[in-house]
Amino acid sequence: MYSMTGYGRAEYNQDGINLIVEIKTVNNRNFDLNAKTPRSFIMFDDLIRKTVQKYILRGRIDLFVTFSDKREKDATLSLDYGKAKNYYDLSVELSNKLGIENDVTVGFLLKSPDVVTDEISFDASEFKDLLESTLIGALENLNDMRRIEGEKLVKDVSDRMETISSLRESILIRAPKVALEYKEKLKERIEEALKDVKYDEARLLNEVAFFTDKSNIDEELTRLDSHVKQFIEIVTVAGSGKKLDFLMQEFNREANTICSKSNDIEITQLALSLKNEIEKVREQVQNLE
């Protein structure tokens, strides 16, 4: 299991060629790649995306490619005659207006901005294999970090799942006692209010039965136990972060129902602690791929 948060870097620096690939990832529900590469590497956009998808299933991915080629290369000089003529015409106009000698020479015009440009032939396709191998190196370094972080997250949520099971067990033990205590308290209040007047025992039992049915949380506790078992199975499967995120919503739904049905302060307190642990697990799960 991988964390969605990590950083990876790889560099090639040899024979005047320097290529650096850096990758930073954070959590996101979907695969979201933001790649910043030199314009000359636009042809590799599809290669980059497909290669990244082999290593990362989902998350926000910021990828940076830095490239420089300092090898000696043949350059072709070109002259912008129109621009040179404009410079010269302006010099003549200025000379006439100010009444000074025009000392513009060919050498001066050749040094003027953008009159002479050098065009160096560059074919980025020759760097395809180099880019791919450097990118894979960065991705492998990234996944080494994500794996270590993922193992820590899995241990943390697994420990918290034991706490959730323990809280569920405490609620399970407490729940049957609630109806009995309610019956005794209701009976005491009726006898205190009616004194020696005889009351209908059947109506008391009906009231207790209604209370028991209304506050019954057996189904919620059963489903909660099932969710815990599913979580333990799923958390060991790579790429199951989305499933775990959905499962935690089901955990939360059961805890909310227990809170709403509870007519007992002890169960309410246990359910609130349960919700607190569930929320902590949910936050951690959102960082798992």
HELIX and SHEET records of a PDB file:
HELIX    1   1 ARG A   39  PHE A   44  5                                   6    
HELIX    2   2 ASP A   45  TYR A   55  1                                  11    
HELIX    3   3 TYR A   81  LEU A   98  1                                  18    
HELIX    4   4 VAL A  106  LYS A  111  1                                   6    
HELIX    5   5 ALA A  124  PHE A  127  5                                   4    
HELIX    6   6 LYS A  128  LEU A  194  1                                  67    
HELIX    7   7 GLU A  201  LYS A  214  1                                  14    
HELIX    8   8 ASP A  218  ILE A  234  1                                  17    
HELIX    9   9 GLY A  241  LYS A  261  1                                  21    
HELIX   10  10 ILE A  265  VAL A  285  1                                  21    
SHEET    1   A 4 GLY A   6  GLN A  14  0                                        
SHEET    2   A 4 ILE A  17  VAL A  26 -1                                        
SHEET    3   A 4 GLY A  59  ASP A  69 -1                                        
SHEET    4   A 4 PHE A  31  LYS A  36  1                                        
SHEET    1   B 2 ALA A  75  LEU A  79  0                                        
SHEET    2   B 2 VAL A 116  ILE A 120 -1                                        
END                                                                             
